[in-house]
Amino acid sequence: MDKTYTTQELLQILAEEQRACMQGRRLSLMARVSGIDPLDRLIDPKGIQKFTAYQNFRAQIHAYQREQGVSGLVWKSLALGAHRLDYPELHDQLIALPDDLETLQRFRGRIIAFWQAITTGFDRYLSVAGGREFCAITEGDRQRLTDRAEWASLDLRGRQLPCEVVLQLGWGDPALARYRRDWPQSGSEYIHAVPPGCSPMP
């Protein structure tokens, strides 16, 4: 392959392949629902075959990223009132290379400072029980959580302030941290900042 694809081109290729898989134009015919023949004969295998075909293709894209050194980061911009931030985030369909992790670590402080500036006076809650429950935290709790984080990310729930702003504080591999597949080597905590008297959204 002569051409080296960019991050955006890989994302476009993945989107096209995902559409093809979901439309049934790509199937992994070897995929089985359970591996138990009598049970597999009772269940339509198309769904798992579509999903597996896309997962296999995505694994090839991840291998290409590693071989060619193609970043898994995308750049985001947030502007709220007088505050503006441009920051990197790992795309959920790609993997983070070692250089990507270094970039995320460099932006950690800026992301946290931006979150603190736009949520001054807000109530803060830690997400627990897999995001189904929340517990109020103190400034000391917040400081301990941010101090141990290696990287950070933001999720804005609303178009303008006041709104809910979720700060993800992570360590290890961001792709594995998202689904706790590599706990405790990789993981993350979520702090929800909400206007006084409001409750976080699950």
C-alpha positions in Angstrom: 0.0 0.0 0.0 1.7 3.2 -1.2 -0.7 5.7 0.4 -0.6 6.4 4.1 -4.1 7.3 5.4 -4.8 10.1 7.8 -6.9 9.8 10.9 -9.9 11.4 9.2 -9.6 9.1 6.2 -9.5 6.0 8.5 -12.6 7.2 10.3 -14.3 7.7 6.9 -13.3 4.1 5.9 -14.6 2.8 9.2 -17.9 4.6 8.9 -18.4 3.2 5.4 -17.5 -0.3 6.5 -19.8 -0.1 9.5 -22.7 0.9 7.2 -21.9 -2.0 4.9 -21.9 -4.5 7.9 -25.1 -3.1 9.4 -26.8 -3.4 6.0 -25.8 -7.0 5.8 -23.4 -6.5 2.9 -20.5 -7.8 5.1 -20.9 -10.8 7.3 -18.5 -12.9 9.3 -20.1 -16.3 8.4 -17.9 -18.1 10.9 -19.4 -16.1 13.8 -21.8 -18.1 16.1 -24.2 -16.7 18.7 -23.2 -19.2 21.4 -21.1 -22.0 19.9 -23.8 -24.5 21.0 -25.2 -25.9 17.8 -28.8 -26.6 18.9 -29.1 -23.1 20.4 -27.4 -21.4 17.4 -30.0 -23.0 15.1 -32.8 -21.3 17.0 -31.3 -17.8 16.8 -30.9 -15.7 13.7 -27.1 -15.3 13.4 -27.1 -12.3 11.1 -26.8 -9.7 14.0 -23.7 -11.4 15.5 -22.3 -11.9 12.0 -22.7 -8.2 11.1 -21.1 -7.2 14.5 -18.2 -9.6 14.2 -17.5 -8.5 10.6 -17.2 -4.9 11.7 -15.1 -5.8 14.8 -12.7 -7.8 12.6 -12.4 -5.0 10.1 -11.8 -2.5 12.9 -9.0 -4.7 14.4 -7.3 -4.5 10.9 -7.6 -0.7 11.1 -6.0 -0.7 14.5 -3.1 -2.8 13.3 -2.7 -0.3 10.4 -2.6 2.5 12.9 0.2 0.8 14.8 2.2 -0.1 11.7 1.9 3.3 10.1 1.9 5.5 13.2 -1.6 7.0 12.5 -2.9 8.9 15.5 -6.3 7.9 17.0 -6.8 11.5 18.3 -9.4 13.9 17.0 -9.4 17.6 18.0 -12.4 19.3 19.6 -13.3 22.9 20.4 -15.4 24.2 23.2 -16.5 27.8 23.6 -18.6 28.8 26.6 -19.0 32.5 27.4 -15.5 33.9 27.6 -13.9 30.5 27.8 -12.5 28.6 24.9 -10.6 25.3 24.7 -9.1 23.3 21.8 -8.2 19.8 23.0 -7.4 16.3 21.8 -9.6 13.3 22.5 -9.3 9.6 21.5 -11.9 8.7 18.9 -14.0 5.8 20.2 -13.4 3.7 17.0 -9.6 4.1 17.1 -6.7 3.2 19.5 -4.2 5.5 21.2 -0.6 5.2 20.1 2.2 6.0 22.6 2.6 9.5 21.1 -1.2 10.0 21.6 -1.0 9.2 25.3 1.8 11.8 25.6 -0.4 14.4 23.9 -3.4 13.6 26.1 -1.2 13.9 29.2 0.1 17.3 28.0 -3.4 18.6 27.8 -4.6 17.2 31.1 -4.0 20.4 33.1 -5.6 22.7 30.5 -8.8 20.5 30.3 -9.1 20.4 34.1 -8.5 24.2 34.4 -11.2 24.9 31.7 -13.7 22.6 33.5 -13.1 24.4 36.8 -13.4 27.8 35.2 -16.8 27.1 33.5 -18.3 25.2 36.5 -17.4 27.7 39.3 -20.2 27.6 41.9 -21.6 24.3 40.5 -22.4 21.3 42.6 -20.1 18.3 41.9 -20.9 14.6 41.9 -18.9 11.5 41.4 -20.4 8.9 39.2 -20.6 5.5 41.0 -22.2 2.1 40.3 -21.4 2.2 36.6 -23.0 5.6 36.2 -26.3 4.7 37.7 -25.7 6.6 41.0 -24.0 9.8 42.1 -22.4 11.0 45.3 -21.7 14.6 46.2 -17.9 15.3 46.5 -16.0 18.0 48.3 -13.2 20.2 46.8 -10.7 18.0 48.6 -12.2 14.9 46.9 -12.1 16.7 43.5 -8.4 17.6 44.1 -7.4 14.0 44.9 -9.2 12.7 41.8 -7.6 15.3 39.5 -4.1 14.8 41.0 -4.0 11.1 40.2 -5.4 11.4 36.7 -3.0 10.9 33.7 -5.4 12.4 31.1 -8.8 14.1 31.0 -11.8 14.6 28.7 -15.0 16.6 28.7 -18.6 15.9 27.9 -20.9 18.9 27.7 -24.6 18.2 28.3 -26.3 21.3 27.0 -25.6 24.0 24.5 -24.8 26.9 26.8 -24.2 27.6 30.5 -25.6 26.7 32.9 -25.5 23.1 31.9 -24.0 19.8 33.1 -20.3 19.4 32.3 -18.8 15.9 32.9 -15.1 15.7 33.5 -13.6 12.2 32.7 -10.4 11.6 34.7 -8.5 8.6 33.4 -5.3 6.6 33.5 -3.8 4.0 31.3 -5.2 3.3 27.8 -8.2 5.5 27.1 -9.8 2.9 24.8 -9.7 0.2 27.6 -10.6 2.7 30.3 -13.9 3.5 28.6 -15.3 0.1 29.2 -13.2 -1.0 32.3 -11.8 -3.9 30.2 -8.3 -3.4 31.7 -9.1 -2.5 35.3 -7.1 -1.5 37.3 -4.3 -0.8 34.8 -6.7 1.4 32.8 -9.8 3.2 34.1 -11.5 6.5 34.7 -13.7 8.4 37.1 -16.4 10.8 36.0 -17.2 14.1 37.9 -20.5 15.7 37.0 -20.7 19.4 37.6 -24.3 20.7 37.6 -25.9 24.1 38.5 -26.8 24.4 42.2 -29.9 22.4 43.1 -29.8 20.3 39.9 -29.1 16.6 39.7 -26.7 14.8 37.2 -28.1 13.0 34.3 -27.4 9.2 34.3 
